[in-house]
Amino acid sequence: MTGLGVGPGETPEVRRQRDRRQTSERAAAARRAPQEGLDPLFDIRPDRERLSWEQASRVFDDLVLPQARRSNDPMMEDLVAVARAWRPDLVLWGGKAFAGAVAAAAVGAAHARVLYSVDVYTRLREDFLHAKALQPPQRRVDALRDWLAGWAGKYGVEFSEDLVNGQFTIAPLPEVFRPDAGPTTLPVQFVPYNGPAVVPGWLAEPPRAPRVLMTFGDSVNDGPVRLLLPVERIQEILDSVADLEVELVLALPPDSRRDLREVPANTRLVESVPLAEVLPTCSAIVHHGGTWSFGCALRYGVPQLLVGRAFDAPLKFQCLDRAGAGLNMTPAEADGPRSVPHSYACSRTRPSGRTPGGCGRRCWPCPRPMTWREPWRTWSPPTGLARHPPCADPPAKTGRAPRDERAGPVR
């Protein structure tokens, strides 16, 4: 697959400055639109209440639209130009990459939104539209529609909700993590991919104790690693697990590792590990809820303790609990001396993805080739995919990757 850059491009220093600015903006947005007032949005019951007009509007104005404009405006014109030159039949776009939908509509291509997590934004949009219909005409302000309609109109396209949610949705998480799946949802397996990676030598030996992977960092390309917890809190967690009969593998960037006061004998410090190789050897994972950490843990049936604060974290918490695939807590609750060791012990004793009744690889249909119909503009998902028989456990992996390949990051 050939990659093609769109947008203005950035130097590493500009990217670091933007990352710091966006981190500050996200924190400010979180203070303006706290999750505590949005309980109905994260309720997985089929008869849940909907958000009020004030609640839904506030989230769109403070969080969704600013993120959408920041991510899409710089690349919109370039992406449409590429689509017009290349004339694709199908466009797959990331969950909030609305520029992909506009580019597809501009050339009459079919297009689908590809999820990377639980789909909190579709239910947020549904709540917004439901509340909007109950308002008097003069109050029906829809800033996201106005923004998308402005871009679409520039290329001769009328606005439709397909520009928000896609003509269909590709969902790479098990059914239990899709509480609102509709007829246009196409379930697929989450396929772990490390990129080029070297398997660490210590993975060739059996764990000397139950192995636990812990990672709280997130990185994009060559940008800085953002840690969910400060190093001081991570040190507290290390102190609290020092006496546990575990082999803790802690992934930290070099700068953070130098700030640790003491590393217990049962802890192995690494900068990064290939998740697809290390997770099948683990008894549990403690992580921040990143796409790859979360998806790989589910794929390999590894019980997880999710310490998250992302906007969709409360919905992910609810689905994780319903699946019996792990436990969860907020960063404020991860105080080290009590919460993390206790939660780890609970995760080892409750039903998990490694049991037939849990949520591991058995939640997914087996991969099989897609069926296409000509012309592609009338494409529709194949029926029955979600009912495909469960996969057998994959064989244990042996051997190592070539020595000259780089290790992939934990995300």
N, C-alpha and C positions, 0 to 999 in steps of 0.2 A: 504494500500500500504506500503510495507516494504522498508525502506531506507537503502542504503548500501554505506558506505564511500569508496571512491577511492582516490588515491594520497597519499602524504606523511602525511597529517594531520597537523594541526597548533594549537598552544596554543593561547589563547586570546591575549597575548602580541605580539606574532609573527604576528598575524593577524592585530593588530593595526599598527605595524611597516610597514607591507606590504601595508596597506591601505594608510598610509602617503606617502610611496614611489610611489605608483601607482597614487595618486592624483598629485604628482609633475610631474610624467612622462606624465600623460594625459595633464597637462597644457603645458608642453614643446611641446608635439605633436601638440596641438592646435595652438601654435605659429608657428610651422613649416608648418602646413597645414590648414591655415585659411579658414573658410567657405565662406568668401567674394569672393573668386576666383572660387567658385564652383556653381555658379548660375544655370547652366543647370541641375545639378544633382537634384535640388529641384523644378524644373519646372514641374507642374502636367499636362501641356497640352500634348495631344497625339503626337504632332509634335515637341516636344522639341528638342533642339540641344543636342548633346552628348559631354561629356568631351573629351578633347584632350588627347593624349598619355602621355604628360608630367603631366597633372593634375591628371589623373587616377593613374598613376604609383606613383606619390608622395603620394597620400592618402593611397595606399596599403602599400608602404614602410614605411611610417611614423606612420600610425595609425592602419590599419587593421591587418597586419602581426604581429607586436609586441604584440597587444592585443591577437591575436589568439594563439601565442606561449606561452605567459604567462599563459593563461587560460587552455590550452589543454595539453601541454607537460607533466606537472606533473602527469596527470591522465591517459594518453593514454595507457600505458602498463597495468595498473591495470584494466582499463575498458575492454580492449580486453580480458584479462584473465577471467574476470567475464562473458563476452559474450560467450567465448568458453566453460566455465563450465556449463552455464545455457542454452545456445542454444535458445535464444529468436526468435520468428517468426517476431516480429515487434519492431523496436527501434524508439522512439520519442526523438529527441534531440533539445535543445535550439538553438536559432537563430545563435549563434556563437560557439556552443559546437561541433566543428568538430570531436572531439574524438568519439562522438556517431556515426557519419557516418562511420568512419574508423572501429569501432568495429562491426557495422552491416555488412559492406562489408566483414569483415574477416570471418564471420560465414554464409554469404549468406542470411542475414535477410533483409526484406523490411525495409525501414527507411524513416522518414519524419522530416523535420525541423519545429519546433513550434515557430512561431513569438511571440514577446512580445511587438512590436511597429510597426510603419510603416516600410515597407521593403526597406529601403534606400540601403542596402548592395547588394541586387539583381540587382538593376539598376546600382549601381556602378560597379559590376562585368560585367554586359552587356556592359557598356560603355568601360571598360577596354579591353574586348575581341574584341569589334568592332575596337577600336583604334589599338590593337595589330596586327590584321589581315592586317592593312594598312602599317605596318612597314616592313623594310627589314628583312630577316631572322636573321641576326646577332644582331638585336636590340630587338627581341621578348623575352625579359626577363620576366618571370612570377614567382616571388618569392613565391607567395601563392601556386601555382601548385607544385613547386619544394619541398616545405615543406611538403605538403600533400602527394605527390608521394613518398617521402622518408619514411614516416610512413606507408603508404599503402603497399609499396613494401616489407617492413619488414614482413608483414603478407601474402604475396603472392597475393596482390590485385593490379590491374592496376588503375592508376588515371583516373577518369572521373569527369565531372562537377557535377555529383550527390553527390560527396563528399563535394562540396561547397554549393549547393542549395537543396540537398535532392532529393529523387525520387518524392516526392510531398511536398507541404507546407500547414501547418495548420495555418490559419489566424484568430485570435480572435477579429478583429476589423471590423466595418461595411464596406460596399462596398465603400463608399466615401473615406475611408482611405486606399484603395487598388488600387492606380492608375495604377498599372502594373500587376494586377491579370491575371494569365494564366490558361490554361486548367488543370494544375496539382495543382491548389490552391483549398483547401477545406475550405470554410468559416464555422466558428463555433461561438457560442455566447461567449462573455466574461462573465464568471460566478464569481461574487464577492465571495471571501472567506477570512474571517478574521482570521481563526484559532480559537482556544478557546478564547472567549471574554466575558467580562461583559458589559452589556448595562448600560451606566451611568444613574443615577437617574434623572438628569435634562432632559434627552431625553423623559421622560414620560410626561413632561409638554409641551404644545404648545409654540412655540417661541414667545417671547414678541415683536419681530420685525423681519423683514426678516433675516433669519439666513445665515451667510456667513462663510464657512470653509476656513481657510488659513493655508497652510503647505508648508514649503520650505525645509524640511529635508528629507534625505534618509538614511536608515540603512539596513544592511544585517546581519542577525542572531544577535550575540551579539557584533558586531563591533560598532565603534563610529558613531554617527550621523553626516552626512556631510550637512552643511547648504548652500543653494544656495546663500543667501544674508547674509552679516554680521549683527550682532545684531544691530549696529548703524542704518543701513538702515531699518531694521524691526521696530525700534523705530520711525523713521520718518513716516513710513506707519501708525503705530498706532496713532501718533499725527494727521495725516491727516484725519483719519476716525472717530476721536473722536466725531465729531458733526453730523455724519450720523445716520439716523434712521435705524440702523442695529444691530443685535446681532452677533458679530464677535467671532468665535471660533478659537483660534490660538493654533496650536500644536507646542510646542517647548520642547527640552530636558531640564532637570533641570538646567544645567550649564548656558544655554543661558537665561533662565527665570530670573535667579539671576542678569544678566547683564542689564536687562531692567531698564530704568530710571523711567518710569511711565506707568501704565496700565490704559487706559480709562475705564469708568464705563460700556461702552457697549461691553467690551471685556472679554471673558472667556478664561483663560489660561489652557491648558491641556497638558499632556505629550504625550498622544496618544488617538486615538478614533477608534472604529471599523467602517470603512468606509461604510460597507453595512448597518449599522444601522443609522448613522448620515446623510448620503447624501440624503436619501429620504425626510428629513426634511429641507433641505437647499434650498435657493433661488439662490445660486451661490457658486462657489469654486474658490479660488485663489491658484495656486499650481505650482510646479516646473517641472511638466511633467513626474513624475514617472509612472511606469507601472500601479500600482493599483489606484493611484489618477486619472489618465487620463481615464483608462478603466471604473472605477466605475462611474465617472461623465457622461460618454457617456451612460453607461448601465441604469442609473437612469434619464437621460435626464436633467441633471443639467447644466445650463450655466457655462462656465469656463473661467477664465483668466489665461492663461498659460504663466508663466515666465520661459523660458527655455534657456539652452545653450548647451545641448547635441548635438552630431554630427548630429543626425537626426532631431533636432528641426526645422530647416527651412522647411523641407518637412512636418512635423507635423503641422506647422503653416499654410501652404498652404491648406492642407486638412481640417483643422479646420475651416478656413475661408470659404472654399467652402461649407462646411456642414452647416454653419450658427449656429454652436454649441458653439461659444465663440469667445474670442479675445486673442491676444498674444502680448508679448513684450519680449525683451531681458533683462537680469539683469541690464544692464547699463541704460535701459529706465525706470526701476522701481524705480523712484526717490522719491516716497512717496507723497510729497505735491501736485503733479498734476496728474501723470499718473495713479496710482492705483485707486483713487476715481473716476476719469473720466471714466476709462475703465469699472469699476464696474457699473456705471450709464448707460453706453452704452449697456452693456451686459443685463441689465434688460429691455431695450426697443427694442432690435432687435430680430428677430426670433431666437428661441433657440430650444433645444431638447425637451422642454416641449410642443411645438406646433406640430400639425400634420405634418407641412411641414418641421420640423427640423430634427435633428439627435439624437434621443434618443433610447429607447428600440425598436421602430418600425423599426430601421435599420437592426435588426437581424432576422434571421429565428428562429422559435421556436425550442427548443431542441427536438430531437427525436433520438431513438436508431440508431446506425450505422448498416449498412448491410455489413456483411463479406462474402467473397467467399472463398471456400477452393480450393487449399491451400492458406494460407495467403501470400505466396510470390508472388501471382498474384493479390494482393489486389488493388482495384481501388476505388476512392471516389464515393459515391452514387450520381447520377445525380439529378438535380432539387432542391438541398438543399437550394440554395440561393433564390429560388422562393417560399419557403414555406410561408404560410400566416403569417402576423405579429402577435405577441403575444398580448393578452389583458394585460392591466395594472395589475400588481400583487396586491393582497389585502394588505391593510395597516397592518404593523406588530404590534403586541401587546405582552405584557409579557416581561420577562427578562430572560437572560441566568442565569445558576446556579451561585451562589455567589462565589463559590470557583474557578471559572475559571478566567484566566488572560486576561487582555485587550490586543487586538492585536494592532500592531504598524500602524501608518500612513506611507504609502510608495507611 
